[in-house]
Amino acid sequence: RILFLGTPEVAATSLKSIYEQSQHPDSQYEVVGVVTQPPKRRKRRGKEIPSPVGLVAEELGIYSLCPEKARDAEFLDELENEVKPDLCITAAYGQYLPKRFLALPKFGTLNI
């Protein structure tokens, strides 16, 4: 059960690769969710645009979370009680990860 954290295009490329590998019949893992930065407005009154990782997650049908802060209690509660990752993989996520977050996955957090 992998949770992927990332935001820019380079991270989106990594997410695609990890997800594609998870789809092989002999894969021993699944991507259970994505955490990325909240959507940004391009211009005043413009529509919100998801991050490149958010767009890929949407395209692949992967559950995604966009917390304002990675230390938000509601976000951490959802990870702990519903997502339940075994391993987190970060790639240019863009936020400091608190100790409570780092303690969640039983196999730790890997920064690529």
N, C-alpha and C positions, 0 to 999 in steps of 0.2 A: 504494500500500500504506500505509494509514493505521492507526496505533496510537492509540487513544483512552485518555486517563488522566483519571479523575474518581472522585468518591465520592458526594456528596449528590444529592438529588432534582433540583436545578437542572442538574447535570451529566448526569443520566440523560435529561432532556428534550433536551439538546444531542446526546447520543449517538443517541437515537431519530431526530432530524432528520437527522443526518449519515448514519446507516445507511439511512434511507428514500431519501435522495438517491442513495446508492451503488447502489440497486437498479434505478434507471432504466436502460433499455437503452443509452442514449448516455452513461452515466456513465464517467468516465475514472479512477475510483478505486474501491477496495474497502476495507472495514474488516476488517483482518486480525487484530485483537485488541484487548483491553481490559485496562487495568491499574487496579486499584482497591484500596482498603484491605481488609485481611483481615476476615472476618466477625466480628461482635461478639456477645457473650452479652447477652441482654436482662436476665436476672435470674440470681441464683445458680443454678447447675445447669440453667439454661434452655438451650434449644437455640441454636446459633449462627445469627445472622441476617445474610445478605449485605447489603452496602451497596446503596442504590438503583441505582447503576450496575451492580453485580454482578447484581442481579435482572434488569435489562433485558438485559444481555449473555446471561444464561441463557435468557431468554424468546426472544431473537432468534437463539440458537444461535451466538453469537460466542465464540471462544476467549478465556478470561480468565485473568489472573495476579493473585495477591494477595500480593505479597511483604511480609514484615514491614518490611524496609528497602529503599529503592530503590537502595541502594549494594551490596546482596548480590551477590557474584560470580556465583553460580548463575543468578540472575535476569538479570543483564546478559549472561551467556554465552548464555542462551536467546534473548534478544532479538536479539543479534548473529548467532547461528548458525542460528536457526530461524524467528523471526518476521520479521526483516529489514525493518523499517519504512522507508518512504521519507520519511514525514512523521509527526510526533507532534502530537497536539492535546490540550492539557490544559485541564481545566475543574474547578477546585476539587479537585485531587487530594489535597492535604494532606501531601505530603512534599517535602523538598528533593531536586532531581534533580542527581546528581553529573555532573561533566564527562564522564565516560565515557558516561553515558546520552545527554547532549546531543550528543555527537559521532557517535552511531549513525545517525540519519536523514539522508540526503543533502540533503533540503530543509529540515532544521531542525525546531524545535519551536515550535508556535504556542500561546500562552496566550490562551484566549477568556474 
